[in-house]
Amino acid sequence: MSDDNSGDLRPPRQHGTTWRESEYRILADDLRAGADIARTATTIGRTESAVRAALRNFVPAEERVPTAERERWIRKRLVAEPEWDWWAVVIDHHRRSRSGLWFTRHEHCARIGWRRRTPMPALAQELSTSELSVAELLRALGLVESIEEAADRLGATPGLALAKRVTARRDEAVGARWILVVDGAAGTTRTRNAPVRRQLSLHETRADAEAERDRILSWHTRIGSRDADPPVWWTIAERGIGATVGHTRCGTYDPTATGGRLPAEALTVGDIIRVPVPDGGFLQDRITAISRPAAGAPVVVDLAPVANSRVRRVVEFDPGEVVDVVHKQQQ
């Protein structure tokens, strides 16, 4: 019942971040294949409006394509002209607008730097950008959850933007508490005249709040009505003394979308799994293929390739090995 599989209603994970080459290539592939823009937005972790806005970067400067016709024009050209160098057009747009753009080589450099614990000043110099931008790239890549985590591992130069931002956030966190609100769960209290049941609690840490949320949702699953009930909503918010804003995570509980922990032999194509990696983090992606030569043999799964490359990511499991499934493909 983590944030990833509970119908998260937060802004998408890439909201407000610099666009990356790998995102554009996924978008181009989906446009060529006729996939819906909304699905692509979910895949890359951006809002649908942000993805539609990015379509303008596919249109050459000399072309005059109305906004309403932009998507159809791009799809048609991608199919009709397989050799069209749309990526050069995208780069030109970013150059003209002086907007940021991360190339695949930058992503690889950031991942290697994170794995090798390259000091933040050296990694920023290697990427020709600021330390704060590096920390935000690491967060966008899913290597860290916050810029504070990036600074803790790789350091931050005192007096520069990253160090100042981290210090400010930690000062705000002093005395902060985590508030949990769960609406509509069976087994919770419904006060007089309230439209739904509500559980409200205060916690010292986010982990404590998440544990209490999971306990409530588990109990709801166990004793909840089998009839069509309103959705169960949850919110976990961090608030300091006197603060009216702060980190907030929201979501709806959907037990049908939760994979949980399953034996490797029960995995299917389309499942999203999460496996630990040597640097202490996790690799999370969708299964594109599964092979098992014979009964009792290891289960070998192929994950989605890196960006638009031909590099295959393969993970091998024992048949009975338990795997963390973030989202189970519905049959």
N, C-alpha and C positions, 0 to 999 in steps of 0.2 A: 504494500500500500504506500509506496514511495511517491514522491512528487511526480515522477515521470509517468506513472500508470494510474493516476487518480483523476484524470480529466482536468489537467492543470489549466487554470484560467489566467495565469500571469502573462505579461507580454511575452511573445516568443523569445527563445533563448538568444537570437541574434538581433533582437530589436535595438536599433540605434547603433549597431556596430558597423565597421567598415566592410564593404563587400569584398568577397574573396573569389579568386579564379574558380575554385572548385564549385562554388555556388552557381556562378554563371554557367559553367559547363553542365551542371545538373539541370538548370533551367533550359538551356538549349536542347539538351537531349529530350526533355519532357515536351517541349514545344514541337520538336520534330516528330515525336511519337504520338502527338495529339492528346497528351495528358491534360487534365484540368489544372488551371492555374492555382486553384485552392489547394489541390493535393500537393503541388510543387511547393507552395508556401509552407505547408505543414512539414514536408520533407526537409527543407533547408532551415526551418525555424524562423521564418519571417512572416509578417502579416501579408495578406493577399494584396492590400493596397500598395505595400512596399515593393512587392514583386511586379505588380503592374507598372509602377513608376519606373522600375529598372528596365522595362521593355524599351524605353526611349533610347537607351544606350546601344540597342541593336540596329537602330536606323541610321544610316550614313548621313552626315551633315548636309549633303547636297540633295537628299531626298525630302519630299514634303508629304508626310503620311499623317493624316488626321489621327488624333488620339484614339477615337473609337475604332479605327481600322488597323491600329498598330499590331495587335496580337495576330489577326488574320494575315496581315502582310508578312510578318516574320515567319509564321508557320509555313506559309506558301513558299517563301524563298528558301527556307531551310530544306524543304523536301525537293524543290525543283532544282536547286543548285547545291549539291552535296559538297562541292569544293569551295563554297563561299566562305571567305575568311571573316566571319562575324566577330571573332575575338579581336582582330585588329581594329574593328569599328568600336568595340567596347572600350579598348584601351585609349583610342583617340578621344572618345567622349569624356573619359575621366581626366585625360590630359588637358582638354579644353576647359573643363569646369574646375580644374585643380582640386578634385575630390580624391580621397584616398582609395587605394585598391591594393589588396594583397594578392601576390602571385603564388602559384603552387610552390615555387622555390622558397618563398618566405614561410609558408606553412611547414615545409619539411625542416627548414632551419630552426623554427621555433620549437618543433617537436624534439629535434635532436638536442637543442640547447636545454630544454626542460629535462630530458632524460639524463643528460650529462651534468646537470646542475651548473651550467655556464653562468657566471655572475651576471646579474642584470645589466650593469654598465657595458660589459663586453657584448652581450647579446643585442642590446640596443644599438651598439655601434655596428655590429655585423648586419643588422637589418636596416641600418640608416634611418632610425626613427627614435622617438623618445622612449624612456623607460615606461611611462604610463601607457603608451600605445602598445608596447610589447606585452604588458600585463593584460591589457584588454584583448589582444590577439589570443593569448593563452586561454583566457576565459571563453572566447568565442569558439575555440577549438575543443572545448570541453576538458581541457587538461586541469583547470582549476575552477572552483566555483566562484571565487571572488579575487579581486586584485590584491587583497590582503594576503591570501594564500600564496599568490605568486611572489609577493615581496618577502614573505617568510622563508620561502625556499631559495630564491635567487638573490635576495637582498634589494636594497634601494639606496640610491645616493642621497644623503641628507641635503635638504634644501631644494631638491628638485620636485616636480609635480607629483610623482608617484609617492614619495615619502610623505609629502604634505597631505595628500589625499588619504593615505593609510592612517596617519596620525589623527586626522580629523574624524575619520570613521570610528576609530577606537575610542576616542574621547566621547563620542556620542553614545557608544555602547556601554560606557560605565554606568552602572545602575539600571541598565535596560532589562526588561523582562519580556518573555514571549507569551502572547495571549492566544489561546485556542478557542475558536467558536465553531461548533458543529450544529447545523440546522437540519432537522428532519429525521434524525436517526432514532430508530426504535430503542426503547430503554432509557431515553433521556426525558427531561422534564418539560412539560408544556404549561406555562403559566396562564392565568386567566386572561382571556381576550387576545392571547398571542396567536398568530396565524399558524405557526409550526412549533414543534418541539425544539428546544435549544439547550445546548451544553456549553457553558462558559467556564474557562479555567485559566489560571495564571501559573507560569512555569519559569524556572531559573534559566533553562537552556532550551535551544531549539530541539535538541534530541529528546528532551523530556516531553515537549509539546507534541512531537511526532509520535512518540510512543503512546501517549494518551489518545491521540487521534486514531492510531491503528487499533488500540484496544476497543474504542467505541465502535469503529466500523466493523470490527470482527464480531462484536456482540450484536450489532445490527444485522449482519449477515445470518447470524445464528437464529435470532428470534424474530426478525422482521417479517411482515406480512408477505404472502406470496402474490397478493393483488398488486395492481399497478399503483405504486405509491409515488408521491413527488420525489424528485431527486434529493439526495443528501448532499448538502453543501458544507465545505469546511474552509476555514481561514486560519492561518497562523501568521501573526503579526508581531514584529519586534518594536517596542516603544520604550523610549527613555523617559526620565522624569520630566513632565511638562511638554513632551513632544507630541505632536499631532500627526506626524508622518514618520515613516520608517520602512524597513524591509517587510514586505507583505507577500505571502504565498496563498493562493486560493485554488480551489478545485472542486469537482463533483466526484462522488464515489460511484464507480461503474464496475461492479464485480465481474461483468462479462469481458471486460478489457484487461483484466489482470491475469498475467501468466503465472506468477509465483515461481516456486522452485520445482523443476521437473527433471526426471531422468533423461539422459541424452537420447535414449532410444525413442522418447516420446516427442522429440522436436520435429517440426515440420517447416517446409519452405515458407518464408514470410514471417516467421517468428522473429522478434527483436530480442537478442540476448545480450547479457553483460558478463564479461569475463575479466578477471584480474590480469594485469600485465606486470612485468618485472620491476618497473619503476614505482610500483605501489599504487598506481591508478587503475582505471578500468577501460576496457574497449567495449563499446556498445554499438551494435549495428544489426541490420536485417540479414537473415539467412537467405542466400540466393540459390544454394544447391546443397544437397546432402548425399553422401555416399557411404555405403556400408557393405563391403564385399561379401560377407557371410555372417550367419548368426554367431553372436559372441565376439565378432570382430569390432575394432574401434569404430566409432561414429565420426566421420570427417565432414565438417561443415565449411562451406565457402561463404564468406561475408561479402558485402558490397565492396567493390574495388575503391581504392584511394582516388578521390576526385574523378577524373575521366581517364585515368591511366589503365594499363593492362596488368597492374600489380594485383595479384590475388592474395587475399588474407584468409588463411586456412587455419582452423582450430580442430584439434583431435581430442575426442572424449572417449572414456571407457563407456560401454553400454549403460551401466547403472550409475554413472557419475551424475551427481545433481548439478543442474545448470540454472543460473538465475535468469528467468525469462521476464523481461520487462513488459512485453506485449505479446499475447498469444494470438496467432492468425486464426480467425474464425473459419470453420469448415463450411 
